Amino acid sequence: MKYYEINEEAARRAKEMNSFSDYKAGSATAEYRTMVDRAAEVAEAQKKKVDPMYHEKIDGLLDSYARKLAQNMNNGYAIDARVPSVMIAGPANFPTRKKEKQNAARDRNMEEWRRIQEILNKIRSVGTGGISSDDPDAVEKLKKKLENLEESQETMKLVNSYFREKGTLDGCPFLTPEQIDLLKSDMKSNWHYGKAPYLPWQLSNNNAEIRRVKQRIEELERKAEAVYVGWEFDGGYVEPDKTDNRLRIYFNEKPDEATRSELKSNSFKWSPKAGAWQRQLTANAFHAADRIACIQPLTGEKPTELQRKG
């Protein structure tokens, strides 16, 4: 973890402009490092919850937090040093207009500080969200997720079996002492209406997620084996880009407003970078293309979703 530099001189000037008490050397840096250390604790806690493949992303967010926080605090000190408080300067000839500008700058700086604190929530959410089909490592991540789900399913069954036999969770070899304490607490709660540590709906929901992830893996693996086919139409051509996972429509000239509206209604969006109208490369993309009259194949054939190898 890297700490970024705090402008101690600016912090000292800000203190002198707004307080009669002396500035304690190094206090601004100490405050900054305490906040970064707390963020590091959040990051380490999240790393323990997720697959190591997410650790680099968590480290990147932590570094972004440390860097942006230092910039925000330094900017705040600079803003506070612009105009003294009326308590320090006195009411005579007080620069009211400059003070108003300073207060506006403080508000903007505080809003930025709030956005920076949201990075902590991003750290807490890493590895817990969905896996996009656009992710080149989607299959690998889904297989890892499936492995964890299957392990959880087996653990829940073993724990329930142990509890039926022993009548207690004490000494359960399938749980850590911390997990045992947490599960005991759950069993005492109002929502835990059954006698088993893990209730039927928990096993059922986890099993349903296992089936869903298996289905997604199969779909993505089939898609990886597919050969996509484009076509020409009167005024342009359609080209699947497997690398970018996009079905793209290229026009020789800018389409009229009615065509653009039809493209948008079928979820195609204009990409200045690609110079084409595009949407994610899926079976639905080809079905949508079939509904757009102006891009039908010159051959008269129906836009094809894909052709299998072999």
Secondary structure, DSSP 8 states (H G I E B T S, - for coil): -------HHHHHHHHHHH-SS---TTHHHHHHHHHHHHHHHHHHHHHHHS-GGGHHHHHHHHHHHHHHHHHHHHHHHHHHTTS--HHHH-STT--HHHHHHHHHHHHHHHHHHHHHHHHHHHHHHTTTS---TT-TTHHHHHHHHHHHHHHHHHHHHHHHHHHHHHSS-TT-TTS-HHHHHHHHHHHHSTT--SSSSS-HHHHHHHHHHHHHHHHHHHHHHHHHTEE---EEETTEEEEEETTTTEEEEEESS---HHHHHHHHHTT-EEETTTTEEEEE-SHHHHHHHHT-GGG--TT-------EE--
